[in-house]
């Protein structure tokens, strides 16, 4: 089992966590996302440019 800690739950941290969970090279991965704020998603909560649909979709996929 591979255990990974991702520091920061903004767009980059959430995208990284999703990529680690969706990869197939290491079958058993546990990802922990850590953030100093009580609410996740960083700037995704406050607005992402309209042309960044993949980043905006992360918020819905990880709920």
PDB file of N, H, CA, C and O in Angstrom:
ATOM      1  N   UNK A   1       0.846  -1.172   0.000  1.00  0.00           N
ATOM      2  CA  UNK A   1       0.000   0.000   0.000  1.00  0.00           C
ATOM      3  C   UNK A   1       0.893   1.238   0.000  1.00  0.00           C
ATOM      4  O   UNK A   1       1.868   1.318   0.747  1.00  0.00           O
ATOM      5  N   UNK A   2       0.548   2.181  -0.836  1.00  0.00           N
ATOM      6  H   UNK A   2      -0.244   2.116  -1.443  1.00  0.00           H
ATOM      7  CA  UNK A   2       1.244   3.468  -0.897  1.00  0.00           C
ATOM      8  C   UNK A   2       0.366   4.505  -0.213  1.00  0.00           C
ATOM      9  O   UNK A   2      -0.808   4.659  -0.549  1.00  0.00           O
ATOM     10  N   UNK A   3       0.944   5.215   0.749  1.00  0.00           N
ATOM     11  H   UNK A   3       1.898   5.091   1.023  1.00  0.00           H
ATOM     12  CA  UNK A   3       0.212   6.265   1.463  1.00  0.00           C
ATOM     13  C   UNK A   3       0.825   7.600   1.077  1.00  0.00           C
ATOM     14  O   UNK A   3       2.037   7.788   1.178  1.00  0.00           O
ATOM     15  N   UNK A   4      -0.020   8.526   0.635  1.00  0.00           N
ATOM     16  H   UNK A   4      -1.005   8.373   0.553  1.00  0.00           H
ATOM     17  CA  UNK A   4       0.435   9.823   0.152  1.00  0.00           C
ATOM     18  C   UNK A   4      -0.312  10.918   0.896  1.00  0.00           C
ATOM     19  O   UNK A   4      -1.522  10.826   1.102  1.00  0.00           O
ATOM     20  N   UNK A   5       0.415  11.953   1.297  1.00  0.00           N
ATOM     21  H   UNK A   5       1.398  12.028   1.130  1.00  0.00           H
ATOM     22  CA  UNK A   5      -0.197  13.142   1.892  1.00  0.00           C
ATOM     23  C   UNK A   5      -0.045  14.285   0.904  1.00  0.00           C
ATOM     24  O   UNK A   5       1.068  14.618   0.497  1.00  0.00           O
ATOM     25  N   UNK A   6      -1.150  14.876   0.525  1.00  0.00           N
ATOM     26  H   UNK A   6      -2.054  14.606   0.856  1.00  0.00           H
ATOM     27  CA  UNK A   6      -1.156  16.041  -0.358  1.00  0.00           C
ATOM     28  C   UNK A   6      -1.420  17.250   0.530  1.00  0.00           C
ATOM     29  O   UNK A   6      -2.436  17.312   1.222  1.00  0.00           O
ATOM     30  N   UNK A   7      -0.509  18.201   0.505  1.00  0.00           N
ATOM     31  H   UNK A   7       0.316  18.150  -0.058  1.00  0.00           H
ATOM     32  CA  UNK A   7      -0.646  19.395   1.338  1.00  0.00           C
ATOM     33  C   UNK A   7      -1.303  20.491   0.510  1.00  0.00           C
ATOM     34  O   UNK A   7      -0.750  20.951  -0.488  1.00  0.00           O
ATOM     35  N   UNK A   8      -2.480  20.895   0.936  1.00  0.00           N
ATOM     36  H   UNK A   8      -2.929  20.521   1.747  1.00  0.00           H
ATOM     37  CA  UNK A   8      -3.237  21.928   0.234  1.00  0.00           C
ATOM     38  C   UNK A   8      -4.403  21.319  -0.518  1.00  0.00           C
ATOM     39  O   UNK A   8      -4.234  20.359  -1.270  1.00  0.00           O
ATOM     40  N   UNK A   9      -5.584  21.877  -0.316  1.00  0.00           N
ATOM     41  H   UNK A   9      -5.722  22.657   0.294  1.00  0.00           H
ATOM     42  CA  UNK A   9      -6.779  21.341  -0.973  1.00  0.00           C
ATOM     43  C   UNK A   9      -7.315  22.291  -2.029  1.00  0.00           C
ATOM     44  O   UNK A   9      -8.509  22.298  -2.328  1.00  0.00           O
ATOM     45  N   UNK A  10      -6.425  23.090  -2.588  1.00  0.00           N
ATOM     46  H   UNK A  10      -5.454  23.085  -2.345  1.00  0.00           H
ATOM     47  CA  UNK A  10      -6.806  23.946  -3.708  1.00  0.00           C
ATOM     48  C   UNK A  10      -6.884  23.121  -4.978  1.00  0.00           C
ATOM     49  O   UNK A  10      -6.805  21.894  -4.922  1.00  0.00           O
ATOM     50  N   UNK A  11      -7.038  23.773  -6.122  1.00  0.00           N
ATOM     51  H   UNK A  11      -7.102  24.770  -6.167  1.00  0.00           H
ATOM     52  CA  UNK A  11      -7.162  23.045  -7.386  1.00  0.00           C
ATOM     53  C   UNK A  11      -6.011  22.073  -7.644  1.00  0.00           C
ATOM     54  O   UNK A  11      -6.248  20.948  -8.082  1.00  0.00           O
ATOM     55  N   UNK A  12      -4.780  22.482  -7.383  1.00  0.00           N
ATOM     56  H   UNK A  12      -4.587  23.396  -7.027  1.00  0.00           H
ATOM     57  CA  UNK A  12      -3.638  21.597  -7.642  1.00  0.00           C
ATOM     58  C   UNK A  12      -3.639  20.386  -6.719  1.00  0.00           C
ATOM     59  O   UNK A  12      -3.386  19.265  -7.158  1.00  0.00           O
ATOM     60  N   UNK A  13      -3.923  20.612  -5.446  1.00  0.00           N
ATOM     61  H   UNK A  13      -4.129  21.523  -5.089  1.00  0.00           H
ATOM     62  CA  UNK A  13      -3.945  19.506  -4.499  1.00  0.00           C
ATOM     63  C   UNK A  13      -5.053  18.513  -4.789  1.00  0.00           C
ATOM     64  O   UNK A  13      -4.840  17.302  -4.723  1.00  0.00           O
ATOM     65  N   UNK A  14      -6.229  19.016  -5.109  1.00  0.00           N
ATOM     66  H   UNK A  14      -6.401  20.000  -5.162  1.00  0.00           H
ATOM     67  CA  UNK A  14      -7.370  18.149  -5.397  1.00  0.00           C
ATOM     68  C   UNK A  14      -7.136  17.391  -6.701  1.00  0.00           C
ATOM     69  O   UNK A  14      -7.443  16.203  -6.789  1.00  0.00           O
ATOM     70  N   UNK A  15      -6.598  18.066  -7.708  1.00  0.00           N
ATOM     71  H   UNK A  15      -6.348  19.032  -7.636  1.00  0.00           H
ATOM     72  CA  UNK A  15      -6.299  17.415  -8.987  1.00  0.00           C
ATOM     73  C   UNK A  15      -5.254  16.318  -8.787  1.00  0.00           C
ATOM     74  O   UNK A  15      -5.372  15.237  -9.365  1.00  0.00           O
ATOM     75  N   UNK A  16      -4.235  16.587  -7.976  1.00  0.00           N
ATOM     76  H   UNK A  16      -4.138  17.465  -7.506  1.00  0.00           H
ATOM     77  CA  UNK A  16      -3.201  15.593  -7.699  1.00  0.00           C
ATOM     78  C   UNK A  16      -3.788  14.381  -6.992  1.00  0.00           C
ATOM     79  O   UNK A  16      -3.476  13.244  -7.347  1.00  0.00           O
ATOM     80  N   UNK A  17      -4.630  14.613  -6.001  1.00  0.00           N
ATOM     81  H   UNK A  17      -4.883  15.537  -5.712  1.00  0.00           H
ATOM     82  CA  UNK A  17      -5.266  13.506  -5.285  1.00  0.00           C
ATOM     83  C   UNK A  17      -6.103  12.661  -6.235  1.00  0.00           C
ATOM     84  O   UNK A  17      -6.059  11.432  -6.172  1.00  0.00           O
ATOM     85  N   UNK A  18      -6.855  13.297  -7.102  1.00  0.00           N
ATOM     86  H   UNK A  18      -6.891  14.295  -7.153  1.00  0.00           H
ATOM     87  CA  UNK A  18      -7.687  12.567  -8.055  1.00  0.00           C
ATOM     88  C   UNK A  18      -6.821  11.758  -9.017  1.00  0.00           C
ATOM     89  O   UNK A  18      -7.141  10.608  -9.316  1.00  0.00           O
ATOM     90  N   UNK A  19      -5.733  12.343  -9.501  1.00  0.00           N
ATOM     91  H   UNK A  19      -5.473  13.277  -9.257  1.00  0.00           H
ATOM     92  CA  UNK A  19      -4.845  11.639 -10.425  1.00  0.00           C
ATOM     93  C   UNK A  19      -4.212  10.419  -9.755  1.00  0.00           C
ATOM     94  O   UNK A  19      -4.084   9.366 -10.379  1.00  0.00           O
ATOM     95  N   UNK A  20      -3.820  10.555  -8.495  1.00  0.00           N
ATOM     96  H   UNK A  20      -3.924  11.410  -7.988  1.00  0.00           H
ATOM     97  CA  UNK A  20      -3.239   9.421  -7.771  1.00  0.00           C
ATOM     98  C   UNK A  20      -4.252   8.297  -7.582  1.00  0.00           C
ATOM     99  O   UNK A  20      -3.904   7.122  -7.695  1.00  0.00           O
ATOM    100  N   UNK A  21      -5.486   8.647  -7.299  1.00  0.00           N
ATOM    101  H   UNK A  21      -5.768   9.602  -7.207  1.00  0.00           H
ATOM    102  CA  UNK A  21      -6.512   7.630  -7.088  1.00  0.00           C
ATOM    103  C   UNK A  21      -6.937   6.959  -8.389  1.00  0.00           C
ATOM    104  O   UNK A  21      -7.381   5.811  -8.371  1.00  0.00           O
ATOM    105  N   UNK A  22      -6.807   7.656  -9.518  1.00  0.00           N
ATOM    106  H   UNK A  22      -6.445   8.588  -9.532  1.00  0.00           H
ATOM    107  CA  UNK A  22      -7.231   7.104 -10.806  1.00  0.00           C
ATOM    108  C   UNK A  22      -6.128   6.369 -11.551  1.00  0.00           C
ATOM    109  O   UNK A  22      -6.407   5.706 -12.550  1.00  0.00           O
ATOM    110  N   UNK A  23      -4.890   6.467 -11.098  1.00  0.00           N
ATOM    111  H   UNK A  23      -4.664   7.006 -10.287  1.00  0.00           H
ATOM    112  CA  UNK A  23      -3.785   5.814 -11.807  1.00  0.00           C
ATOM    113  C   UNK A  23      -3.832   4.308 -11.552  1.00  0.00           C
ATOM    114  O   UNK A  23      -4.494   3.851 -10.621  1.00  0.00           O
ATOM    115  N   UNK A  24      -3.124   3.537 -12.387  1.00  0.00           N
ATOM    116  H   UNK A  24      -2.586   3.908 -13.144  1.00  0.00           H
ATOM    117  CA  UNK A  24      -3.162   2.084 -12.250  1.00  0.00           C
ATOM    118  C   UNK A  24      -1.790   1.451 -12.018  1.00  0.00           C
ATOM    119  O   UNK A  24      -1.704   0.227 -11.923  1.00  0.00           O
ATOM    120  N   UNK A  25      -0.727   2.229 -11.925  1.00  0.00           N
ATOM    121  H   UNK A  25      -0.797   3.224 -12.002  1.00  0.00           H
ATOM    122  CA  UNK A  25       0.603   1.657 -11.706  1.00  0.00           C
ATOM    123  C   UNK A  25       0.740   1.054 -10.312  1.00  0.00           C
ATOM    124  O   UNK A  25       1.328  -0.016 -10.151  1.00  0.00           O
ATOM    125  N   UNK A  26       0.208   1.729  -9.320  1.00  0.00           N
ATOM    126  H   UNK A  26      -0.269   2.598  -9.451  1.00  0.00           H
ATOM    127  CA  UNK A  26       0.218   1.231  -7.939  1.00  0.00           C
ATOM    128  C   UNK A  26      -1.239   0.980  -7.559  1.00  0.00           C
ATOM    129  O   UNK A  26      -2.006   1.931  -7.411  1.00  0.00           O
ATOM    130  N   UNK A  27      -1.633  -0.284  -7.398  1.00  0.00           N
ATOM    131  H   UNK A  27      -1.010  -1.057  -7.519  1.00  0.00           H
ATOM    132  CA  UNK A  27      -3.057  -0.589  -7.229  1.00  0.00           C
ATOM    133  C   UNK A  27      -3.682  -0.125  -5.917  1.00  0.00           C
ATOM    134  O   UNK A  27      -4.868   0.202  -5.894  1.00  0.00           O
ATOM    135  N   UNK A  28      -2.929  -0.086  -4.837  1.00  0.00           N
ATOM    136  H   UNK A  28      -1.965  -0.352  -4.856  1.00  0.00           H
ATOM    137  CA  UNK A  28      -3.523   0.248  -3.539  1.00  0.00           C
ATOM    138  C   UNK A  28      -2.910   1.544  -3.014  1.00  0.00           C
ATOM    139  O   UNK A  28      -1.861   1.531  -2.371  1.00  0.00           O
ATOM    140  N   UNK A  29      -3.581   2.665  -3.296  1.00  0.00           N
ATOM    141  H   UNK A  29      -4.434   2.676  -3.818  1.00  0.00           H
ATOM    142  CA  UNK A  29      -3.077   3.979  -2.897  1.00  0.00           C
ATOM    143  C   UNK A  29      -4.077   4.619  -1.940  1.00  0.00           C
ATOM    144  O   UNK A  29      -5.282   4.628  -2.195  1.00  0.00           O
ATOM    145  N   UNK A  30      -3.566   5.147  -0.848  1.00  0.00           N
ATOM    146  H   UNK A  30      -2.588   5.140  -0.641  1.00  0.00           H
ATOM    147  CA  UNK A  30      -4.389   5.939   0.077  1.00  0.00           C
ATOM    148  C   UNK A  30      -3.882   7.364   0.027  1.00  0.00           C
ATOM    149  O   UNK A  30      -2.687   7.615   0.190  1.00  0.00           O
ATOM    150  N   UNK A  31      -4.787   8.293  -0.198  1.00  0.00           N
ATOM    151  H   UNK A  31      -5.757   8.089  -0.331  1.00  0.00           H
ATOM    152  CA  UNK A  31      -4.421   9.699  -0.315  1.00  0.00           C
ATOM    153  C   UNK A  31      -5.118  10.478   0.795  1.00  0.00           C
ATOM    154  O   UNK A  31      -6.328  10.363   0.988  1.00  0.00           O
ATOM    155  N   UNK A  32      -4.341  11.263   1.512  1.00  0.00           N
ATOM    156  H   UNK A  32      -3.357  11.355   1.355  1.00  0.00           H
ATOM    157  CA  UNK A  32      -4.871  12.152   2.543  1.00  0.00           C
ATOM    158  C   UNK A  32      -4.586  13.577   2.100  1.00  0.00           C
ATOM    159  O   UNK A  32      -3.439  13.925   1.819  1.00  0.00           O
ATOM    160  N   UNK A  33      -5.616  14.395   2.036  1.00  0.00           N
ATOM    161  H   UNK A  33      -6.548  14.112   2.264  1.00  0.00           H
ATOM    162  CA  UNK A  33      -5.465  15.797   1.648  1.00  0.00           C
ATOM    163  C   UNK A  33      -5.525  16.642   2.918  1.00  0.00           C
ATOM    164  O   UNK A  33      -6.495  16.579   3.674  1.00  0.00           O
ATOM    165  N   UNK A  34      -4.485  17.425   3.140  1.00  0.00           N
ATOM    166  H   UNK A  34      -3.697  17.477   2.525  1.00  0.00           H
ATOM    167  CA  UNK A  34      -4.376  18.253   4.342  1.00  0.00           C
ATOM    168  C   UNK A  34      -4.455  19.724   3.963  1.00  0.00           C
ATOM    169  O   UNK A  34      -3.896  20.142   2.949  1.00  0.00           O
ATOM    170  N   UNK A  35      -5.147  20.501   4.775  1.00  0.00           N
ATOM    171  H   UNK A  35      -5.601  20.161   5.599  1.00  0.00           H
ATOM    172  CA  UNK A  35      -5.231  21.934   4.523  1.00  0.00           C
ATOM    173  C   UNK A  35      -5.361  22.660   5.854  1.00  0.00           C
ATOM    174  O   UNK A  35      -5.904  22.116   6.816  1.00  0.00           O
ATOM    175  N   UNK A  36      -4.873  23.865   5.904  1.00  0.00           N
ATOM    176  H   UNK A  36      -4.432  24.307   5.123  1.00  0.00           H
ATOM    177  CA  UNK A  36      -4.968  24.638   7.145  1.00  0.00           C
ATOM    178  C   UNK A  36      -6.339  25.277   7.319  1.00  0.00           C
ATOM    179  O   UNK A  36      -6.712  25.655   8.429  1.00  0.00           O
ATOM    180  N   UNK A  37      -7.085  25.400   6.238  1.00  0.00           N
ATOM    181  H   UNK A  37      -6.783  25.093   5.336  1.00  0.00           H
ATOM    182  CA  UNK A  37      -8.422  25.989   6.309  1.00  0.00           C
ATOM    183  C   UNK A  37      -9.474  24.910   6.563  1.00  0.00           C
ATOM    184  O   UNK A  37      -9.271  23.754   6.190  1.00  0.00           O
ATOM    185  N   UNK A  38     -10.583  25.268   7.186  1.00  0.00           N
ATOM    186  H   UNK A  38     -10.747  26.207   7.489  1.00  0.00           H
ATOM    187  CA  UNK A  38     -11.618  24.273   7.471  1.00  0.00           C
ATOM    188  C   UNK A  38     -12.428  23.852   6.243  1.00  0.00           C
ATOM    189  O   UNK A  38     -13.076  22.806   6.266  1.00  0.00           O
ATOM    190  N   UNK A  39     -12.401  24.644   5.180  1.00  0.00           N
ATOM    191  H   UNK A  39     -11.875  25.494   5.161  1.00  0.00           H
ATOM    192  CA  UNK A  39     -13.149  24.301   3.975  1.00  0.00           C
ATOM    193  C   UNK A  39     -12.184  24.007   2.832  1.00  0.00           C
ATOM    194  O   UNK A  39     -11.184  24.707   2.673  1.00  0.00           O
ATOM    195  N   UNK A  40     -12.469  22.988   2.042  1.00  0.00           N
ATOM    196  H   UNK A  40     -13.282  22.420   2.171  1.00  0.00           H
ATOM    197  CA  UNK A  40     -11.564  22.610   0.955  1.00  0.00           C
ATOM    198  C   UNK A  40     -11.770  23.426  -0.318  1.00  0.00           C
ATOM    199  O   UNK A  40     -12.636  24.299  -0.378  1.00  0.00           O
ATOM    200  N   UNK A  41     -10.975  23.132  -1.313  1.00  0.00           N
ATOM    201  H   UNK A  41     -10.272  22.423  -1.264  1.00  0.00           H
ATOM    202  CA  UNK A  41     -11.068  23.590  -2.704  1.00  0.00           C
ATOM    203  C   UNK A  41     -10.402  24.924  -2.993  1.00  0.00           C
ATOM    204  O   UNK A  41     -10.365  25.323  -4.157  1.00  0.00           O
ATOM    205  N   UNK A  42      -9.884  25.623  -2.026  1.00  0.00           N
ATOM    206  H   UNK A  42      -9.914  25.298  -1.081  1.00  0.00           H
ATOM    207  CA  UNK A  42      -9.131  26.855  -2.300  1.00  0.00           C
ATOM    208  C   UNK A  42      -9.877  27.808  -3.211  1.00  0.00           C
ATOM    209  O   UNK A  42     -11.028  28.157  -2.947  1.00  0.00           O
ATOM    210  N   UNK A  43      -9.226  28.229  -4.280  1.00  0.00           N
ATOM    211  H   UNK A  43      -8.291  27.946  -4.495  1.00  0.00           H
ATOM    212  CA  UNK A  43      -9.818  29.206  -5.192  1.00  0.00           C
ATOM    213  C   UNK A  43     -10.976  28.661  -6.015  1.00  0.00           C
ATOM    214  O   UNK A  43     -11.726  29.440  -6.603  1.00  0.00           O
ATOM    215  N   UNK A  44     -11.140  27.347  -6.071  1.00  0.00           N
ATOM    216  H   UNK A  44     -10.531  26.715  -5.593  1.00  0.00           H
ATOM    217  CA  UNK A  44     -12.275  26.790  -6.810  1.00  0.00           C
ATOM    218  C   UNK A  44     -13.580  27.289  -6.200  1.00  0.00           C
ATOM    219  O   UNK A  44     -14.563  27.493  -6.912  1.00  0.00           O
ATOM    220  N   UNK A  45     -13.589  27.484  -4.891  1.00  0.00           N
ATOM    221  H   UNK A  45     -12.790  27.318  -4.313  1.00  0.00           H
ATOM    222  CA  UNK A  45     -14.796  27.977  -4.219  1.00  0.00           C
ATOM    223  C   UNK A  45     -15.132  29.406  -4.623  1.00  0.00           C
ATOM    224  O   UNK A  45     -16.302  29.790  -4.632  1.00  0.00           O
ATOM    225  N   UNK A  46     -14.129  30.186  -4.953  1.00  0.00           N
ATOM    226  H   UNK A  46     -13.179  29.874  -4.946  1.00  0.00           H
ATOM    227  CA  UNK A  46     -14.344  31.616  -5.205  1.00  0.00           C
ATOM    228  C   UNK A  46     -14.372  31.974  -6.676  1.00  0.00           C
ATOM    229  O   UNK A  46     -14.746  33.093  -7.029  1.00  0.00           O
ATOM    230  N   UNK A  47     -13.992  31.069  -7.524  1.00  0.00           N
ATOM    231  H   UNK A  47     -13.689  30.160  -7.237  1.00  0.00           H
ATOM    232  CA  UNK A  47     -14.073  31.346  -8.946  1.00  0.00           C
ATOM    233  C   UNK A  47     -12.869  30.853  -9.714  1.00  0.00           C
ATOM    234  O   UNK A  47     -11.721  31.083  -9.331  1.00  0.00           O
ATOM    235  N   UNK A  48     -13.152  30.179 -10.792  1.00  0.00           N
ATOM    236  H   UNK A  48     -14.084  29.992 -11.103  1.00  0.00           H
ATOM    237  CA  UNK A  48     -12.130  29.686 -11.704  1.00  0.00           C
ATOM    238  C   UNK A  48     -12.497  30.217 -13.074  1.00  0.00           C
ATOM    239  O   UNK A  48     -13.677  30.344 -13.399  1.00  0.00           O
ATOM    240  N   UNK A  49     -11.501  30.527 -13.872  1.00  0.00           N
ATOM    241  H   UNK A  49     -10.542  30.424 -13.608  1.00  0.00           H
ATOM    242  CA  UNK A  49     -11.750  31.049 -15.214  1.00  0.00           C
ATOM    243  C   UNK A  49     -12.670  30.099 -15.982  1.00  0.00           C
ATOM    244  O   UNK A  49     -12.557  28.881 -15.847  1.00  0.00           O
ATOM    245  N   UNK A  50     -13.576  30.650 -16.784  1.00  0.00           N
ATOM    246  H   UNK A  50     -13.669  31.639 -16.894  1.00  0.00           H
ATOM    247  CA  UNK A  50     -14.547  29.817 -17.500  1.00  0.00           C
ATOM    248  C   UNK A  50     -13.916  28.760 -18.405  1.00  0.00           C
ATOM    249  O   UNK A  50     -14.538  27.733 -18.676  1.00  0.00           O
ATOM    250  N   UNK A  51     -12.698  28.994 -18.873  1.00  0.00           N
ATOM    251  H   UNK A  51     -12.192  29.829 -18.653  1.00  0.00           H
ATOM    252  CA  UNK A  51     -12.074  28.030 -19.780  1.00  0.00           C
ATOM    253  C   UNK A  51     -11.358  26.890 -19.048  1.00  0.00           C
ATOM    254  O   UNK A  51     -10.686  26.081 -19.687  1.00  0.00           O
ATOM    255  N   UNK A  52     -11.488  26.813 -17.738  1.00  0.00           N
ATOM    256  H   UNK A  52     -12.034  27.470 -17.219  1.00  0.00           H
ATOM    257  CA  UNK A  52     -10.865  25.745 -16.958  1.00  0.00           C
ATOM    258  C   UNK A  52     -11.933  24.783 -16.423  1.00  0.00           C
ATOM    259  O   UNK A  52     -12.079  24.618 -15.212  1.00  0.00           O
ATOM    260  N   UNK A  53     -12.661  24.163 -17.319  1.00  0.00           N
ATOM    261  H   UNK A  53     -12.543  24.296 -18.303  1.00  0.00           H
ATOM    262  CA  UNK A  53     -13.762  23.278 -16.932  1.00  0.00           C
ATOM    263  C   UNK A  53     -13.284  22.068 -16.126  1.00  0.00           C
ATOM    264  O   UNK A  53     -13.971  21.629 -15.204  1.00  0.00           O
ATOM    265  N   UNK A  54     -12.115  21.532 -16.468  1.00  0.00           N
ATOM    266  H   UNK A  54     -11.558  21.889 -17.217  1.00  0.00           H
ATOM    267  CA  UNK A  54     -11.628  20.348 -15.756  1.00  0.00           C
ATOM    268  C   UNK A  54     -11.374  20.667 -14.286  1.00  0.00           C
ATOM    269  O   UNK A  54     -11.680  19.856 -13.411  1.00  0.00           O
ATOM    270  N   UNK A  55     -10.823  21.834 -14.015  1.00  0.00           N
ATOM    271  H   UNK A  55     -10.575  22.493 -14.725  1.00  0.00           H
ATOM    272  CA  UNK A  55     -10.562  22.242 -12.626  1.00  0.00           C
ATOM    273  C   UNK A  55     -11.893  22.432 -11.893  1.00  0.00           C
ATOM    274  O   UNK A  55     -12.035  22.001 -10.748  1.00  0.00           O
ATOM    275  N   UNK A  56     -12.865  23.073 -12.544  1.00  0.00           N
ATOM    276  H   UNK A  56     -12.749  23.423 -13.474  1.00  0.00           H
ATOM    277  CA  UNK A  56     -14.151  23.308 -11.896  1.00  0.00           C
ATOM    278  C   UNK A  56     -14.888  21.999 -11.613  1.00  0.00           C
ATOM    279  O   UNK A  56     -15.615  21.899 -10.625  1.00  0.00           O
ATOM    280  N   UNK A  57     -14.706  21.002 -12.470  1.00  0.00           N
ATOM    281  H   UNK A  57     -14.116  21.083 -13.273  1.00  0.00           H
ATOM    282  CA  UNK A  57     -15.404  19.731 -12.281  1.00  0.00           C
ATOM    283  C   UNK A  57     -14.842  18.927 -11.114  1.00  0.00           C
ATOM    284  O   UNK A  57     -15.516  18.027 -10.612  1.00  0.00           O
ATOM    285  N   UNK A  58     -13.635  19.227 -10.676  1.00  0.00           N
ATOM    286  H   UNK A  58     -13.087  19.958 -11.084  1.00  0.00           H
ATOM    287  CA  UNK A  58     -13.037  18.505  -9.548  1.00  0.00           C
ATOM    288  C   UNK A  58     -13.848  18.669  -8.274  1.00  0.00           C
ATOM    289  O   UNK A  58     -13.976  17.727  -7.492  1.00  0.00           O
ATOM    290  N   UNK A  59     -14.386  19.842  -8.063  1.00  0.00           N
ATOM    291  H   UNK A  59     -14.281  20.607  -8.698  1.00  0.00           H
ATOM    292  CA  UNK A  59     -15.150  20.096  -6.847  1.00  0.00           C
ATOM    293  C   UNK A  59     -16.321  19.126  -6.742  1.00  0.00           C
ATOM    294  O   UNK A  59     -16.606  18.610  -5.661  1.00  0.00           O
ATOM    295  N   UNK A  60     -16.995  18.877  -7.850  1.00  0.00           N
ATOM    296  H   UNK A  60     -16.763  19.296  -8.728  1.00  0.00           H
ATOM    297  CA  UNK A  60     -18.144  17.969  -7.829  1.00  0.00           C
ATOM    298  C   UNK A  60     -17.726  16.510  -7.719  1.00  0.00           C
ATOM    299  O   UNK A  60     -18.414  15.718  -7.074  1.00  0.00           O
ATOM    300  N   UNK A  61     -16.614  16.145  -8.337  1.00  0.00           N
ATOM    301  H   UNK A  61     -16.056  16.788  -8.862  1.00  0.00           H
ATOM    302  CA  UNK A  61     -16.230  14.735  -8.362  1.00  0.00           C
ATOM    303  C   UNK A  61     -15.678  14.235  -7.039  1.00  0.00           C
ATOM    304  O   UNK A  61     -15.676  13.028  -6.799  1.00  0.00           O
ATOM    305  N   UNK A  62     -15.213  15.120  -6.176  1.00  0.00           N
ATOM    306  H   UNK A  62     -15.214  16.101  -6.371  1.00  0.00           H
ATOM    307  CA  UNK A  62     -14.624  14.681  -4.914  1.00  0.00           C
ATOM    308  C   UNK A  62     -15.517  14.924  -3.705  1.00  0.00           C
ATOM    309  O   UNK A  62     -15.042  14.833  -2.573  1.00  0.00           O
ATOM    310  N   UNK A  63     -16.752  15.220  -3.901  1.00  0.00           N
ATOM    311  H   UNK A  63     -17.138  15.294  -4.821  1.00  0.00           H
ATOM    312  CA  UNK A  63     -17.672  15.411  -2.770  1.00  0.00           C
ATOM    313  C   UNK A  63     -18.099  14.102  -2.200  1.00  0.00           C
ATOM    314  O   UNK A  63     -18.872  14.068  -1.242  1.00  0.00           O
TER     315      UNK A  63
END
